[in-house]
Amino acid sequence: MTSHIEQSTDLRLTNSIRFAVVIGSGVMGAGIAAHLANAGIRSLMLDIVPRELTAKEEAKGLTLESPEVRNRIASENRQKLLKQNPAPLATADHLNFIEVGNLEDDLERLKEADWIIEVVVERLDVKQQLFEKIAPYIREDAILSSNTSGISIEAMASALPEGLKSRFLGTHFFNPPRYLKLLELIPTEQTARPVIDFMSRFAEDRLGKGVVEAKDTPNFIGNRIGTYGLLVTFEEMLKQNASIGEMDSITGPLIGRPKSATFRTLDVVGIDTFVHVAGNVYETLESGEEKDTFDVPAEMKQLVEKGWVGQKAGQGFYKKEGKVIQELNLQTFEYEQLKAITGAELDQIKSLPGSKAKLKGAILNKGRIGQLLWPITAKTLAYSARLTGEIADTIVAIDDAMKWGFGWKFGPFEMWDALGVEKSVERMKAEGYDVPAWIDEMLAAGNTSFYKGDQYYDKASKAYVEKTVNPKELKLKPLAKSNGIILENGGARLVDIGDDVVALEFTSPNNAIGVDIMQMIEQSIDRVEQDFKGMVLANDGKNFCVGANLAMMLMEAEDENWFELDWIINKFQQAVQKIRYSSRPVVAAPYGMTLGGGTEISLPAARMQAALETYMGLVEVGVGLIPGGGGNVNTYRRLLEQTPKSMQNIEKAAQQTFENIAMAKVSKSAFDAKTLGYHRAVDGISMNRDHLTFDAKQTVLELADGYTAPVREKLPVVGQTGKATLELAAYEMFYGGYISEHDLKIAKKLAYVISGGDLAYGTLVDEQYFLDIEREAFLSLIGEPKSQQRMQHMLVKGKPLRN
């Protein structure tokens, strides 16, 4: 393993990163500054001084000495953050965390920085010149890093003074920094181990990153293997005369990869960017088969020459004509009708239970699917094995890099385990693939898998080693095994997560809320009130909860089981009430899609601890309904609580509640959920999704001592006059042609519920009154044929129907 300088007596290191300087304000630099802002860290973004005035600047009478001109590049790139999609900032207010300046006037401000991040053009000479310029201004306890995708960190370090070398390393963020979890740390031989450990801990805890330590080799881990995998896919496509669309139809979710698969991914990344990254490896490798693989195919070079570099150019491997997506024919360079592999063979693979079974079924398939996927997979797995020890010390680092940086569900060695190591190695060797000797040694010793539970096979020690896991990563499945399941039914289970705290985990498909979950909520709270300090509402699936079980409700409505539906909705409302009035604190831990019923069970919790990427909203109008699980009253109450009682503006609270629900507003982040009123100032936000359950548990423990359940209070309503105001807005939308007649009907029902119906303005009503009129409105709408059509359309098509 690479050795690094240990803590020396004269090494000083900042205790925390409060202020950073980002040098380079392009897409990547600005994206890093934005993500620092999301984490609450102030930064100064610097760029070069312009050499010429723009026409607008000349018209204003500005000169090259005007601060507005000198800071123009960084200032313009800062403003672009508000227009980019996906949004780099979790909320527009975070722009205030980013200052701008230039590399001539603001060098003194480097002395304020705890961390300086270089993100300039990918040229070694430019980076070295920059380091020589800024080194005198860097504090003795500050950290300097380079965000490079592949340039040698050791070569860069050669331009640094000796005293700074121990505090310098590579920090390779993947783009976009807010959304891609991977951060590769690349130390040099002289980087002090305390610096590496500090940055790893800071990046994981504060920035929410998945950190891997990489060796200083071309393109490090993720881009090295990812680029290789894309190139061999291209090579195999040409060899077997497959089309771009056909390859993408089998190299995406079928084998645990993103929907963008291979060529859509290249279009999004930019074919020119990919060619540059591949070229970086090609230039640094010695001659041989590996170097030849990284020689970018002529077809890709031709695309770059034509300017057909992907999404940013409007065309690449794909081109959109109106609403029709076409694929490129690489023989004719004409765009043609999109092709895909279909048929019974593919359907059979897709029907296999579980993602590992699908992966194995696809890659080992005897037909065309397997003929295409097997050689790609075999080459990539063997290549990953050959690079183990060269690009990273462990197989875990390689697997994590591919999962966090490229969105693979399984890393190369996890894939290998799913395929069966012994048989696949036997086949690889029979077909002439270069499998390294350490794999043979592993198998000869009777070790037939790379992973055994929480252990992984370590090439260096030739033994299984325990995976290092951050104690903040609380995963419910292993906790259920180790600590035990307290209660369980078909839709949920209550898991002991330690320290007298439990977690209620949903186990239904897509974590959709059905009667079994409603029953488990009530039973769990009864148990918690007797035996535990509190409870977390937590899940480990892709999304927290996408809402109630729509199929079940539609079936009951089509059968006109009104009594049964009334009982179900009442049951849901009472489960929500049970959460609110529990004598022990209940903390909701939402993340990802938290829609409809997912929001409704979160709103009554004593606290919310949400992941940064939480997309929360009451979206029932999209299926012709309104919230039926207390979402109306609990949203209204939360908005009322944002101001003291003496200053409460019930009209404003009612109006925002109506807009949130009628327009099906969904937060774009946990911070945005605060703007919508779903998330309160007292609620927490976790930057690292993997730490969410731990953070929620800590919140339960903080609340537990002396916790008192809320007192039931009556709420003031806007009544008839407020209802008329809300309805007026709906009528204006209707007569303006923005909503349909059925939309208007839904909006009037919603206005009735939020306003409190036909009561007088200011009347105080018990929340049960709200729940009763909510349930009545919900039942009347679910009986409407047009609402049922919307529900059916959502279930079949996965998108709203406007009828």
N, C-alpha and C positions, 0 to 999 in steps of 0.2 A: 504494500500500500504506500501511497505517496506520503512522505513525511513533511511536516510543516513546522515552522518555528513555534516553539512553545512560548508561554508567557515569559517575557523578559522583565527584569527589574525596572527598566526605563520605559516600557510600553504603557502609554496612556490610551484609554479608549473611552469614548463617550458612553454615558450610562443609558441614554435614550436618544432617539431621533425625533427632535421637535421641529427642526427646520432643515430643509434640503435645498440644494442648488442643482437644477437640471440644465445641463449645457447641450443645447441643440433642441429646437422647438418644432421639428418636423412631426410627422404623424406619430412616430414612436416616442419621441421626447415629450410631446404634449400629452400623449396617452399615459405615460408614466406619471407626469405631474398631476394629471386628472385622478389617477388611482391613489396617489398620495393624498390628494384632497379628500377623496372618499373615505380615507382612513383618518381624516382630521389632522393631517400634517401639512403645514404651510411650506410653500416652495417658491423659489425664485427661478424663473425660466429665462435663460440667456441665449442670445444668438448673435450672429455677426452684424456689423453696422452696414447698412445699405450704401452703395457707392453712387447711386443716382436717385434723383427725385422722381416721383410719379407725377402724372399730369394733375391729379387732385392736390398733391402737396404744393406743386408750383402755383396752382390757382389760389391756394390759401396764403401764399407768400412765405412758405416755410423754406428753410435752408437745410443743408446737410448737417448743420450743427444743432438743429432743433431736436430736443429730446423725443418729440413725437415721431420724427423721422428715424432717429438713431435706434429707437426701440421698436420700429415698425414690424420687423419680421416676427419677433416673439409675440408682439401685441396682436397681430393679425392671426397667428396660429392659435393663440389663446382663445380668440373669439370664435374660431372655427369649431372649437370643442362643443359649442352649443348647437351646431348644425349637423354634426356627424351622426350617422346611424349604422350600427348600434351606438347609443350614447355613451361616451367615455365617462361622463359625470353622472353620479347617482341622482343628483338633483342640481338644477341650474345654480342654486345658491353656492354650491361648492366652488364655483369659478372664483369666488372671493378669496379662496385660499391660495390662489396662484398670482404672484407678482411677475412683472416682466422687466427685462433690462437688456444690456448688451455686453459684449466681451471686451469692451474698451473702458467704459465708464463705471462698470460695476464690479470690477475685480476685487475691490476692498471688501465687498459684501460676502465674498467666499469665506471670510474669517468668521462669519456668523453661523456657517453651516456645520451641521453634525454629519452630513452625508453629501458628497458631491458625486453626481451621476453623469458621466459623459455619454452622450447619444448623438455624436456627430457622424459625418459621412464615413462609410466603411472603407477607409484607407489608412493603412498603418502610419504613413508619414504625417498625415494630418493629425491623427490622434497623438502621436509622439510630440509634435510641435505644440499642440494644445497643452499637453501635460507639462512641458517645460515652461510654458507661459503661466499656468495657474498654480504650480507647485509652491511658490513662495507665499501664497496667500492662504494655504490650507493649514488649519490648526493642528496641533500635535496630537489631539485626541479624536480628530475627525477621520472618517472613512472615505476613500475614493474608490469608485468602481467604474467599469466600462460596460455599457450595454451593447455588446457586439454579438452578432449571430455566428461568428466563426473565426475572426482574426485572433492570432495568438496573443494570449494574455501575457505570457513571458516576454514576448517581443515588445509589447507596449511598456511593460514594467522597466525595460532597459533605459527608458528616457526619464525615469523618476530618480530623485535623490534617495540615498540609502535610507534615510529616516522615514521615508514614506512608503517604501516597498512592503513593509510588514503590514501596512493598512490598506493595501490595494488588492483588488480581486475583480473577476468578471461577474456581473449580475445580469444574466440574459433573460429578460422578460419576453414572454411570447405575446404576439399581437392578436387581438387587442388586450392590453394589460388588465383591464377591469374584468374581462370574462374568461380568459384562459388562465388556468390555475398554475401552470408550470413556471417555476423560476429556477434556472440553472445557476448554481454558484460555481465559479471556476477559479480556484486559488492558484497562485504561483508557488514555486518552491519556497519563496520567502514570506508568503502570507502567514501571519501569526494565527495559530489555531484559535485563540480567543476571538479574533476578528471573524473567522469563519463561523464559529459557534454562535456569536452574537447576531450576525446577519441572518443565519438560519432561523434562530428563535424569533427575531424581530419580524422577518418576512412571513413566517408561518402564523404567528400570533396576531400581529398588527395589520399586515397586508393581506392576510387570508390566503397565502400562497402554499402550493405544494412544492417543497424544496428538494432538489436533488443535487448532490455534489458531483460535478463532472471533472474529467481530466482535460488538460489543455491540449486538445486534439482538434483537427479540422471539423468545424460545425458541431463540436461537442457531442451530446447524446441524441436529443430529439431530432434535430435537423439531419444528423448523419444517417440515422436509420430510416427516418421518415422519407428523406429524399431518395435513398436507395430503394425503398419499397415502391415509391411512385414510379421511379425509372424502370424497375423490372416489370411493373404492371404494364407500362407503355410498351416495353419490349415484347412482352408476351401477347399483348393485344395485336401488334403487328404480325408477329410470328404465326398466330392462329387465325388471322384475318377476321378478328372481331371488331365491332364498331364501338365508338366511344360510349354510346348509350347502353349498349349491351354490357360493357365492363362496369359501368356505374350501377347497373341494376343488380349486380351481385357482389360489389365491393363496398357496400354500405352497411345498413343495419343487419343484413343477413349474416354478416360475419363480425358483428359488434363494432362497426365503424359508423361515423356520422352519416346522416342522410345525404350530405354532399358527396359522399363516396370519394372517387379519385379525381375525375376531371372537372366536376363542379368545384371541388376544393381548389384545384389549380386555377380555375377562373376567378375564384374569390381572392385567393392569395395574390394573384398576378403572375402570369406566365413569365414575364420578364424578371420578377423577383425570384421565382423558382430557378430560372436559368442562372441567375447570379449566384444563388446559394450552391447549386450543383457545381458550378464552375469553380467556386472557392475550394471545394474538396478536390476536384480534378487537378487544379494547379499545385496542390500541396502533396499529392500522392505520387509515389514512385511508379514506374511503368508496371503494368500487370493487369490481371483480369478486373480487379477492383477499380483501378483507374479508368479502364475502358467503360465500365458500367456508368461512371459519372460523366462520361463524354455525352453531352446533351444531344439527343437525336436531331437530325437535320430538320425534321418537321416542326419541332419546337422552335428552333432557331429561325425558321421561316416565318412562323407566327409572330415572333418578336420583330423581325424585319418589316413585316406588314403592319405592325402596330396593333395586331389582334391579340392583345395581351390579357384578355379576360373581362371581367365585370366592369372595371373602371373605363374600359374602352368601348363597351357595348357589345363586344364580341370576342370570342376566343375559341375554346372547344365547343361552346354553345353560343347561339344567337337567338334573341327573342324578336319575332316578327309579330307585332300586335300582342295577342295573348298566346301565340303559338311559339313553343320552344323548339328550335331546330339544332341538330348536331352537325359537326364538321366531318365531312368525308376527307380523310387524310390523303387519299389518292388523287382526288380531283380538286381539293380545296374549295369545294362548293358545300353550302349548307343544305341538309336534307332532312326529311321527316325523322323524328326521334325514334330510335329502335330500342327494344328491351328484350331480355330473355324472359320468356313466359312459359307456361305449360304445367302439366301435372307433376313433373319432376321438381320444379321449383315450389309448387304448392305443397308437395309432400314434405319438403325440407322446412318450409315455413310453419307447418303444423306440428313440428317436433316440440316437445315441452322443454322450455328453458333455453336461454341464449347459448349456453355451451353445447347443448345437443344440436342446435341449428348450425353453429359454427362447424362442428365436427361433421354433420351431415352434408354441409355444402362443400367443404374442402376435400373430404374423402369420397365425394360423389363419383360414381363410375361414368357418368355421362358428361355432357359438354360443360356443365357448371364446374365439376371437379377438374376437368381437363384444363380449364382456365385458371382456377384458383390454386390447385396444388403446386404447380411450379413457382408461382409468385410467393406462396406461403413458405415452401421449402427453402427457397433462396433467402428470404428475409429472416427466417428462424436461424438458419445456419450462419448467416452473416452476423446476426446479433450475438450468437455464441462465440464466433471468432473474435468479436470486438470486446467481449467481457474481459475486464482487466486492463484493456487499452483505453476505452473511453469512460469507464466507470468501474469501481471496485466490485460492485455487486449486481446480481441480476435484478434485484429489487429496484435499484436506481434506474435501470434500463426500462423495466416494466412501468414504473411510475412516470417516467418521462414521456413515454408514448401515450399513456392514459391521460395525463394532465395537459400535455402539449398538443396532442393530435386528436384527442377525443376518442381513442380506442377504448372499448369496454374491457379488453384483455390485453395485457402486454405480451410481447413475444414469447416469454417463458410460460406465462399462464396459458396462452394459446397452445403451446407445445404439450403442456400437461393435459389439456382438454382433448387433444388429438390422440394421446397415448405416446409417451416418449419412446419406449422400446420399439414398437412396430413402425413408427414414423421414421426413426433413425435408421432402422433396417432398410426401409424403402429408399430413404435419401441416399444411403451409401450404394445401394444396388443401382440407383439411377445416376450416380456419379457426382452427387453434391458433396461439397467439402465440409464435412462435419469435424470440428476440432477434437483433438485427442482427449481433452478433459471430459467431454461428454461420454466417450467410451470408458474412461476410468470410473466415472460416476456410475454407469450402468453395470460395469464389471464388479463393483463393490456391492451390488444389490440395491442401489438407490435408483428407483424407477420413476421418480417424479422430482421436479424442481422445488415443489412446495409440499410441506406436510403440516397442515394446520397453520400455526403462527410461525413456523420455521421455514427457512429457505436453504437451498444447497449453496454453500460457499465454495467457490472454485479454489481459493487460496488455501483454506484449511482442509479441504476435501471432507467436509462434514456439514451437518445441518446446524444452522445458527438461528437464534431467536430474532425475529424481526424487531427493530426498534420502533416502538409506537409511542407517540405523544400521549401522555395520560389524559389530555383533554379530548382525545378521540373516543367517545363513548358510542359504540355500535350496539344496537339493540339485539341483534341475532346472537352474537357471542355472549352478551350479558344474560340473555334468556337461558342459555346453556349453563353458564357458570353460576349465576345467582338464583335462577329459578323463575318459573312463571307462576304468578299468584292466582290470576283468574284468566280464563280464556274461553272464547266461543268462535264461531265461524268467521267473524269479521274483525276481531280485535283481541288483544291480550294485554294483561297488566304485568309489567316486568319490574323486578327489583333492580334498581340501578345504584344501590348503595347509600349509606348515610341516612337510612330511614326515608328515602325518597323513591318513588316509583314512577314509571313512565307508562302511559297508555299508548300503545302502538296499534295502528290500523293494519290489518292484514288482508283486507278485501282487494279485489282487482282495482288498480288505480287509486286505492285508498278511498273509494267512493263510500259515502255514508248510507248505510241501510239500517234496518231495525236492529240487527245484531249489534252494531256499533252504538246505537242509541241506548240499548239495554246495558251494554258494557260500561258506558259512561256513568250511568246511575249506580250500577253495582260497584264500580271502582271507587267512586267518591264515598259511598257508604263504607267501604273497606278502609280507605285512606283516613277518614274521620275517626275511625277506631284505632288504627295501628301505625300510621305513618305521619311524617311531618308535612308532606305535601306531594303534589303530583305534577308531572310534566306531560303535556300533550305533544308527543314526538313521533316522528316516522323516519324511516331510512330509505324509502322508495325514491323514485325520480322526482316526484312532486309531493308536497305535504298532503293535499287533498283537492281533487278537481270538482268536488261538489257531492250532492246527493245522488243516489242510485236512480238515474233518469229512466232507465229501461223498466225498472220495477214500478215506478210511479205511472209511466205511460200505460203499462199493461193493466194496472188497476183502473185507470181512467177509461181505457177503451172497454173494459168489462163493466163500467159504471158501478164500481165498488166504492161508492161515496162514503159509506160508513167506515170502511177499512182505511180509505185515504185520510179521512178526518182523524181517525185514531193514530195513524202514522205521523201526521203533521203535529198533532198534539203531543205525541211521544217525543218528537224532535224538540219541540219548544220546551218541554219539561226537562229534557236532558241538558239543554242550554241553560235553563234556569238553575239547574243543579250545579253547574260549573260556577255560575256567578255567586251563588249563595253558600258555597261549600265553606265549612268552618276551618278548613285547611287550605292553604294557598294552592291554586292551580295556575300553572304557567304554560301558556301556549308557545310552541316553538315552530312557527311557520317558515316555509322556504319554498322556492320555486313557485309553481302554480298553486295558489291558495284561493280557490274560486268558490263562489256560492256558499254551500254548506261548510266548506273549509274556512271561509271567513267568519261564518256565523258561529262556529264553535270556538273561534279565537277571540272574538270581540268580548265575550263575558268573562274571560280569564282575569285573574287578579293582576297579572302582568303578561306582556308579550315579549319574547326574546326572539327576534326575527333575523334570519340570514340577510345579508346585504341584498342578494338577488331573491327578493320576495315579490311576487306579482299577485297582489291581493285585490279582490273586488267582488261585488255582488252583481253577478252577470245574468241573473234569471230572466230578465226581459228578452234575452237572446233566444230563449225557448218559449216565449209567450207567457211567462209567469212573473211573479214578484217573489222576493224572499219569503220563505214560510217558516224559518227556524229562528225567529226573533231578530233577523238582520235589520229590519226597519227601525225598531225601537232602540236596539243597541247602538246603531250608527247615530241616530238622533241624540241619544243620551251622551255618547262620547263627544259629539260636537258641542252639546250644551256645557259639558264639563270643562271645556277649554277656556271658559271665562268664569269669573266668580259669579255666584248667584245674583248678587246685586246688579251685575252688569249683563246678565244673560240676554242675548238677542235671539228670541225663539224663532223669529221670522228667518233670520240668517241661517240658523241651525236646520230648520225645516227645508229651506231652499237648497242648501248644500246636500242634505240627505237625499232630497228628490233628484238633484242633478247626478249625484254619484250613482244612484240605482237606475234611474231612467235612461242614463247614457251609458250604463254598464262600464263605468270607469274602473280601470285596473291600474294599480300602482306600477311604476316602472322600476321601483327599487323599494327597499324598506324605508329609505328616507322620503321617497315620494308618498308612501303610505301615511306618513305623518301629515303631509300636505292635504291628503284626502280625509284626514280625521280618523283613520282606522288605527293608526299607531300613535300613542301618546308620548309626551315628553318624558314620562317616567319609564317608558318601555325601552328595552335594550336592542342593540343591533350587533350581530356577530359578523365580523369580516370573513371568518373562516367557517364555511358550512360544516366541516368536519368537527368543529368545536361547539356546534349549536346546542346539542343536548347537554353537554357539560355546562355551558354558560346558563342554560335554562335551569339546570339543577342547582347551580350556585345561587340563582335568583330565588328559588324556592327556599333554600337554607337561610338566605338573608331575610326573607319575609316571615319565616316560620315562628320565630320567637315573638310572642305577643300579637300574632295575627288575629284580626277581627274581620269577620265577613261583613260586606256592605249592608247597610240598613235599607230595607225596602222603602223607597220614597215615591211619592207621586210626581208626575212630570207635567209641566204646563204645555198646552197644545195651542196651535194657531187657529184651530177650529174652522168654522165655515168661511170666514173672510180669508184666512190663509189658504184654504182649499181652493177658493176661487182664483187666487193669485197663481197657484201652482198649475191649475187647469188652464189658465189663460196662456201660460207659456207653452203648454202642450198644443192648444188650439192654433197658436201662431205657427208652430212647427208643421202642423197638419195642413193648414191653409197655404203654407209656403211650399208644400209638396215635399217636405223633408221626411215625413213619417206617414205610414199608412193608416187606414181607419182602425185596423186592429191594434196598431201601436198606440193610437189615441185611447182606445178602450183600456189598454194596459196602464197607460199613464194616468187616466182618471181613477182607476182602482188604487194605484200607488199614491196619488195625491190624497185620496180619502183616508188611507191608512196613516200616512205621515202626519196629516193635519189633525187627526183625531176624529174625523167625520163631521157630523153636523152639530157639534158642540159649540159653545160660545168661546171666543178668543180668551186665552188665559186660563181656561178651566184646567184644574189639576186632576189627572186621571192616574189610576193604578196601571202598572205595566201589563197586568193581565188583560185589561181592556184593550191595550194595543195588540196583544197576542191574539185575542179573540177576533178582532176585526181583520187582522193580518191573515189568520187561518181561513176566515170566511172568504176574503178576496182571493186567496190562493186557490181554494176549492172551486170558486166560480170560474176562474180563468182556466184551470186544468180541464174543465168540462167543455171548453170552447173547441170546436173542430180545428180552427186555425192555430190554436196553441198546440194541439196534438200534432198537427202537421209540422210545426216548428220543432217539436221534440223529436219526432221521427226523423226529420231531416238532419238534425244534429247528431243523432245516433248513427245514421247511415253515412252521411257526408263529412261529419266533423266540423261543420261550419254553420252559422246562422242562416235561416231562411227569412226573407223579408216578404211576407204575404199580407 
